[in-house]
Amino acid sequence: MLYRIDIMTNKPNGVLYISVTNNLQERVKEHKLKKYPQSFSAKYNCEKLVYFESYKSGLEATKREKQLKR
């Protein structure tokens, strides 16, 4: 199983949202459909995938996510 860190943004590219997932297609779909309407990504309309990286371990992906968030 691959884990991915993804960076999403909104239409004017003013907000970045960084997360880890093991199903990138489903994650992007959730953002576009605003599956969690109270979430940060829904509030700021982060539905445009701009970047992702793949990792073999969830631990590696989480470490990279924290590094990017700094």
Summary of the structure (lengths in Angstrom):
residues: 70
radius of gyration: 11.7
end to end distance: 26.3
largest distance: 33.1
contacts: 181
relative contact order: 0.30
helix: 37%
strand: 30%
